[in-house]
Amino acid sequence: MAKDRENLNIVVVGHVDHGKSTLIGRLLYDTKSIPEGEIEKVKRISEENGKKFEYAYLLDAFEEEQKQGITIDITMLQFFTKKRDYVIIDAPGHKEFLKNMISGAASAEAAILVIDAKEGVQEQSKRHGYILSLLGIKKVFVAINKMDLVDYSEKRFNQVQKEFNKFLNNINIYPERYIPISAANGDNVANKSENMPWYNGENILQSMDSVEKDKGIEEKELRFPIQDVYKFDSRRIIAGRIESGTLKKGDEIVIYPSGKTTKVKSIEAWQDKDKRDVVTPGMSVGITVEDEFYNKRGEFICHRNAPITVGNIFNANVFWLGDNNLIKDKTYKLKIETQEAEFNIISINKIIDAATLDNSDDRNYIKKNDVAEVTIKTKEPICFDKFSELQSTGRFVIVDGYDISGGGIISAVEDSLKRKIGEVKSKNISIRKRLVSRKDREDSLGQKGRVIWLTGLPGCGKNEIAVKLEKRLMDLGKKVYYLDSSHLRFGLSADLAFTPEDAHEQTRRIAEVANLFADSGIITIVTSVSRFKEDREYAENIIGKENYIEILIDAEEGVCRKRNPSVFSEDSDSIFEYERSEYPVITLYVDNAEFNSDVKVKDIINILGY
């Protein structure tokens, strides 16, 4: 049985008349991807209309397009090389058809941006570069076309490259390669040009084949949005469609946004002949799980080692098609898969008018056909991924009243903001784009950032354990930092007393600081009484269940009083009542004032798996 050939989608964009359609036509012609009879037909039509044959005509499927001489609609053509199959997306270059370009480019995995060597970088060229950045397309090649019109000048090629590279780098696009070509003459398209011996790089065809395709959807992280839960006899069957990854009986899974863990008990089917051991993307399935949870539509099932992001603030690129303006601070509904949530736009960061290509940074509304970069805040935490990583859970639609009026893709969320954020008093703020992610930092350090939260009564021994734990982890080669909450009271929390209100605020500040340390890839040890359980739950929410380890150093009041008598004296302004958590936490018992802290440190190291 023949192996399925790899497929890759590439979009070709560029300023009108810079020759992108000619480039595609030349590729199709040189690789014999178009039947000879079709080529002769186009040549005959051109002659009948009194026009010289151009390779671009091979793409212009509509008579109206040929009359106007510009590509209006999106043309998608299959294209073949020895390595793989391609879908070439010829996106419109004229500014009136930018909306079509956006919808075409959204399905692309790589892009070729065409620039006229003689005209150089035009405003439209920059807009198209911006659209590629907005859509998260990172694998970009720049073809500097019509080199024949500048006498194949290496100097002119370098000038255009330098100018465009400066602009693209500012919008986080770093082209894989700049290629000097003449699409009309075939220079550096499918064959190396003899007219430009100074260029030793790959031609267009070789560059396309050099693109490493992203792994298949079945190899990506499991995303199983729950559509509904059905009761059959004694079984509660969770039903939905697998969007990415694979799932099988016995898999350990996490249900988000709650973070509850369980295992797949069975994969159900209407008939025995339809039973499967493994389910894959595109399949509508039903499963049962080992633990009885209250599951509902809109939740997501993921594997434990590949969590989905849970948060309520993120950057997005929005395409607005509604008749009424999209207004900042108004409440709308957002839908991702089976999930729905109310949201507000808290910041409009940049707007591009799809008809005029005007750029506006100071409007507080988005009108019909605008493309905008915004910061969104949902009422409650939702589940999502960045569009560039997983498309199905990174795209959404916007409902205004009862009408679907727009859509968007999630472009970025800071790892330190992956949780529920309360009311933000500062206005006109956004999440700034960064080139280094948390994963990049963790990979560089060779460890996962996490927070080890040691809690318990004053005098329980948590500080003594913490200093030795920090030293032990350092000796093991870990990057670690000990954050003592009492030290914060000399600086960041110098304005706080020991009232219940200030105790809440102290824990919040510690959690925010610890989260930033963990986001940098550091293992962060916290010692904090954090006596209210709701505050520790808040800390876990900020830091993330997968990154937060709470350890209760459990000692009787008599032991604590002996170890730290000043806190328990009548003159002390500290309040040391402690609320135990209801959810499972790691508990280390201290039964006397002279306990061996080294043993406790060893226990923690074993628990953490270091």
N, C-alpha and C positions, 0 to 999 in steps of 0.2 A: 504494500500500500504506500503510495507516494506521500512524502512528508508535506504538510501544508506550508506554503511559502509565506514568508514574513511580509507584513503590510505596514506601510508608513504613510501618514498624511502630511504633506508639505504645502504650505500656503505661499503664494508668490504675490508680493505687494510692491507698489511703487507709484510715483507721481505719474499723472496722465502723460502719455507720449514718451515715457522714458524707456519703453520697450519690453515690459514684462510679458505681454502676450506673445511678442515676437520670440522671446527667449523660450517660452513653453512650446510654441509651435516648432521652433528649431530642434528642441530636444526630441519631440515626437517624431519629427522628420528624420533626424540623424540616426535614431535608434529603431526606425521602421516600425513604430508603434501605431501608425495610421496606414490603413490599406492603400495601396497605390491608386486604386480607382477613386478613392475619396480625395486624394491629393489632386488628381487630374480634374475632378469635378470642380474643386475650388478654383483651380487655375482657369478653367473655362468660364466660370461665373465672373471672375475678375476681369477677364478679357472682354466679356460681353458688356460689362459696366465701364469699360474704358480705363480700367485701373491696372497698375502693375501688380503682379502677384507678390504678396507679403505673407510671411509665415504666421503672422498674427491672425490671418483670415481663417486658418485651420481651427481656431477656437471660437470665432464669432458665429454662433449657431443661429442667431436670429437676424432676419433681414433688416430689422430696424437698427440693430447694432452696427451692421456694416454701413448703413446710410450715414449714421452719426460718426462713425469712426472711433467710438469709445465703447469699452466693455461696460454694460449696464448691470447685468445679473451675475451671479456667481456661477462660474463654469467649473465643473468637477470632472476630471478626466483620469482614466486609468493609464498607467505608464509602467513599463517593465524594464528592469535591468537583470543581469545574470544573478545578482544578489537577492533582490526582493521585488515585490509589487509596490507601486506607489499610487496614491490618489493625489493628483496635483489640483490644488484649489486656486483658480485664477480669480482673485478678489478685485473688485472694481477699484480704480484709482481716482476717478473723478470725485470731487468733494460731495456732489449731490448724492452719491451712492455709498457714502461711508458706512451707513447702517448695515448695508448688505455685506460690506467688507468685514465688519465686526462679527456678524453671525457666521460668515464663512471661516474666518480665522480661528474662531473659538474651538473648532474641532481639529486644529492642526497640532502636530507634535514638533514641527520645525518650520523655519521660514527662510525664504530668499527675498531680500529687499533690493530692488533694482534702482540704480542711480545713473542718470545720464552724465557721462564723463565731461561733456561740453557744457551743459547747463549747470552741473554741480548739484549741491544739496539745495532742494527747494523746501518751502514751508510744508508742502504736502508730504515730502519725504520724512520730515520730522514728525508729522502727525502719525504717519504709519508706524514709525518707530515707537512712538508713544503708545499706540494701540497694541503693538506686540508686547510691550512692557506691561500694559494694563491687563492683558490676557495671560500673563505669566509664561509666555513662550521665550525660552532661554536659548535654544539652539538656533542661532540666526547666522546666515551667510549674507554678505553684502556683495552683490554683483555690480561692478562699475561698468556699465554698458556703453556702446557706441564709441569704443576706443579708436575705431577707424576714423572718426571725425576729429580726433585730436592727434592724428598721426601716430597712434599707439605710444604716446608719450608716457614714459615712466614717471617723469616729474609731475605731470598732471594727475596721474593715478595717485601718487603719494599725497598731493595737495587735497584731493577729495577725501581720501582715506583719513587724513589727519583731522579735517574739519568735521566729518561725520562721526568719527570715533569719539571726539570730545563731547559731542551732543549725546550720543548713545550711552556713554559711560555715566553721564549725569542722571540717566533714567534707568540705571541698573541693567543695561544690556551690554554684554561684552561679546562681540561677534566672534564666531569660530574662525572666520577667515574672510578676507577681502579678495575678490577675484576679478581681474581685468578681463572683459569679454567684448566681443562684437557679435551679438546674437544674429544679426542679419547675415554676417559672413561666416559664422560658425566658429570664430576664434574662442578657444578655451571653454566651449560649451560641452560637446561630447569628445572633442579631440584637442590636443595641445596645439597652441597657436605658434606658427613659425614667425609671426609678425612681432611677437613679444618675447624674445629670447631671455630678457631680463627677469621674467616671471618664472620661478621654479616650483610654484605650488601646484595643488590639485586643481583640475578643471571643475566645472559645475557638476557633471555627472559623478566624478570621483568623490566630490565633497558630499553629495547626497548619499552615496553609498557608505561614507565614513560615519554617518550619524548613527550613534548607538541608540537603538529603540528602547523605550522604557519597558520594564517587565510587564507581562500580560496581566490583565485584570484579575485572573484567577490566582496569580502569584502575589498579589498585593494584600494589604491588611483586610481582615474580615470585616465587612459592613453589612449587617442584616437588620434593616429597619422593621420594627414590628408593625404589621398592618392591623391585626386584631388577635384576640384570644378567644378560643372556642372551647366549650365544655362538651366532651363526649364521654358517656358513661362516667368512669372515675378519672378520666384524663383531662387535663387542661392543655390544649394544643395551641402553641404560639405560632401564628401564621405570618408569612411575609415573603419577600422576594430577596434573594441573595444578590447584592449589588457588586460586591467584590470579595475576593478570597474564597476559601473553601471551608466547609464545615462537615464534621463527621461525629458519629456517636462516641461519647467518652471525652470529647473536647472540653477543656476548662474554659468557661466563658465569663464575661462581665457584662452586666446589663446597665447601660448608661441612660440618663445621667446619675442614677442612684449609686452606681458603683458596686452593686451586689454581685457576688460571685457564686457560680454553681457549675454543674456539668450537664452536658447533653445526655439525656437518658435514652431517647430514641428519636429516629427520624421517621415520621409517619407518611403513609401513602394511602390513597383510596383503595387500591387493590394491591395484592401481594406482588403481582408482576411488575408493579411500578416502584417497588421498594429499592432504595439505593443505600449504599454504605457511606457515600460521599456526595454532597450537594455542591454545585458550582454556580458562578454568576449567571444571572438570567433565569434561574429556576425559582418557581414559586413553591414554597415548602412549608411543612408544619413540623414542629419539634416539641418534645416534652423535655422538661428539665428535672433534676433530682430534688431540688428544693422548691417548696411552695411559696412563691412570691406573688404579690399583686402586680402583674404586668399590664401594660396598656399600650394602645396605639401611640406611635411617635417615639417610643424608646428605641435604643439601638443595642444590638448584640454584637460584641467584638471578642476576639481572643484576648486573654489576659496580658500577653506580652505585646499587644498592639492596640493601645487604647485610642479612642476617638477623643478629640478635644471637647471639653465641656467648659463653657464660659458664656458671658453675656455682653462682651464688647470685642469688636474686631473691625478691621478695615475691609472695605468691599468696593468693587467697581460695578456701578449700577448703570443699566441701560433703561431709560424711562420712555414709555410709549403712551402713557395716560393722557387724556384730554386735559385733566386738571394738573396743575403743577404739583410736583413732589416737594413738600414743604418741610423744612427743618422743624423738629420738635413735635410735629403732628404724629399721632399714633396710626400705624399701619400694621398689616399682618404679613408675616414672612413664612414661607413654606419650604422646607427641605425634606424631600422624600415624603414620609407620612407624618412628619413633625410640623407643628404650627406654633407660632409665637408672636405676640405683639411686640412692636419695636418702635424706636424713634431714631431719626438721624440726629446725632448730637454735634456733628461737624461736617460741613461740605468743604472738602479740601481743594478740589479742582474740578472745573466743568469745561467740557468741550461741546460746542454746538455742532451737531452732526451735519447740519445743512451749510453753515457758514464757516465752520472750523475755528470760530472765535474761541478764545480761551478766557475764562473768567474765574477769578479766585475769590471774589467778594460778594457773590449773590448768596442769599439764604433760601433759595428755592431752585428746583431743577425743572425745566420746562420740557414739553414733548420733544422727543428725538435727541435730547441731551445725553451725553455720556459723562459720568462723573465719578470721581474718587471721593468716598465718604467714610465716616466712622459711624458705625451702627451700635446701638445699645438695646438689647432685648430686655423685656420685663423680667423674665426668668432665665436661668441658664439653659442653653440648648447644646445640642451635639453637632459638630461640624468638623470638616477638614479644610485645609487650603486647597483651592481648586487645582493648583499646579501639581498637587500630590495625589488627590483623588477627586475626579470630576463629579461623580454622582452626589457626594456629600459636601462638595465645595460650591455648588450652584444653588440658587434659590429663585423663587418668584415672589413678587410683591403684590398683595391684594389691597386695593383701595375700595372700601365699602364691600361690594360684592363682585367687583371686576378685577381680573388679573391685568395690572397696568404697567408692569415692568419686571425686570429680572436683574440678576447680578451674580457675581462670583466673589468668593471670599479670597482676598489677596494676601492678608497677613494678620497675625495675632501674635503679640509678644508672649513668649512662654511664661513670663512673670505675670501675665494678665489672664491666664486660663482659669478663671473662676468667676463667681458672681461679684460684681462691683456695684456698690450702692450709688446713691445720688452724688453726682460730680458737680461741685459748685463752680469750678472753672469752666468757662465756655470757650467755644472755638478751639478745642484741642483735638489732636488726632494721634493715632499710633504711627510713629515715624518708621519708615522702612529701614531695615538694617541688612547688611550683607553677611553677617555671621549669626547663625541660629544657635539655639541651646544645644542641639545635637552636634553641631560643629565644635562647640566648646567642650562638650563631654568627650567627643572622639579625640580631640587634641590632648585632653587630660587623661584619657584612658579609664574614665570612671563616670558613673551617673551621679548627678547632683541630687542630694536628698537632705532631709532634715530629721535629725534624731532629737525628739522633744522629750527631755527628762522633766517630769513633773512630780509634785508631792509637797508635803508640808515643809515649812522652814525647819532645818535641822535634820531632815530625813537622810542626808548624805549625797544628794544628787550632784552638788558642786564638786565634792571630793571625787566622785565617780567620773564626772565630766572631764576634769583636768587630766586624769590618768587615761581616760578613753581617747582624748585628743592625742596624747603622746603615743599611745599604742598604735593608733591609726597612722600617725606620721611615720612611725617606725616601719609600718607595713608598706610604706611608699604612697600613701593616700594624701590627697590635697584636702586638708581639713581645717576648720576654724571653729573655735569655741565661743559662742555668743552668750555671755552671762547677763541675764536680765537686770541684775543689780547694777552692773556697770552702765547700763543705759540711763539709769536714774541720775548719773553725774553729767549727762549731756543731753541726748535726744529726749529723755523723759524727765528732765530736771524740773519741769513745770507741774509734774503729777505728784499727788499725795497717795494715801492708801485707802481712799474712799471706794465704795463699790464702782462708782462711775469711772474713777481714774484707773481702777484695776482692769476694767474692760478695755479702756484705751491703751493701757500699758501692754496688754496681751496683743491687741491689734497691731501696735507698732512693732513689737518683737516679731510677730508673724510676717509682716511686710518686709522687714529687714532680712529675716531668715530666708524668705522666698527669693529675694534678690541674690543672696549668696548661692542658694541652690541653683538658681537660673544660670549662674556663671559656671556651674559644674562642680562646685565645692561641696564636700560633705560637711554639713553644718550641725554642730551640737548646740542645743538650746537648753539652758536650765531656767525654769520659770515655775513659780508656784501655780500661776494660772488657775486660780481656785474655782472659777466658774466653768462648768462643763460646756456651756454654750460658747464660751470664748475659745476653748480648745477645738470644738467642732468648727468654729469660724476659721481657726488657724489651719485645720486640715483642708477646709474648702479652698482657702487661698493657695496653699502649697500644693494641693492635689493628693488624692488618696494614695496614688502609686508612689509618691515621693515623701510621704509623711509617716514616720514611725513614732508612735507615742509610747513611752515607757514610764509607768508609775513606780516610783520608789516608795514602797508602802511601809511606813513605820508608825508604831503607836505614838500617841501624843507624849507619853512618858519618856520614850526614847528621844524624841525630838526636843523636848524640854531640857533634857540632860545635855544634849549636844549644842543647843542654841538657846540658853535661858533668857537672853535679853529680849528675844522676840515674844516670849510668852509672859513677860513681866507685866505688872499693872501699868507701868509707865510707857509701855510700847504703844505706838499709834498704829501698828500693823494689825490686820484682822486675818486670822489664819483658818477660819472654817473652810473646809475643802469639799467640793461636790464631786463625787465619783462619776465617771462616765458609765453610761449604760451599754455602749457598744464595746466589743472586745478590745482590750489594750494589753500590752505586755506588762506584767507585774513582777517586780523584783522585791522580795520581802527583806526587811531589815528588822531583826528582833533584838538587837542590843546596840548600845552606844559605841562599842568598840568593834564594829563589824569589819570584815576584810573587804575593802573596796576593790582590791585586785581580782578577787573572785567574781565580783559583780561585773567588772570590765570584761573578763573572760567570757562570762555568760552573754553579755551584749554582743561581743565579737562573733560568738557562735550563732546567735540569733540572726545577725546581719549577714552572715555567710562570708565574712572577710577572712 
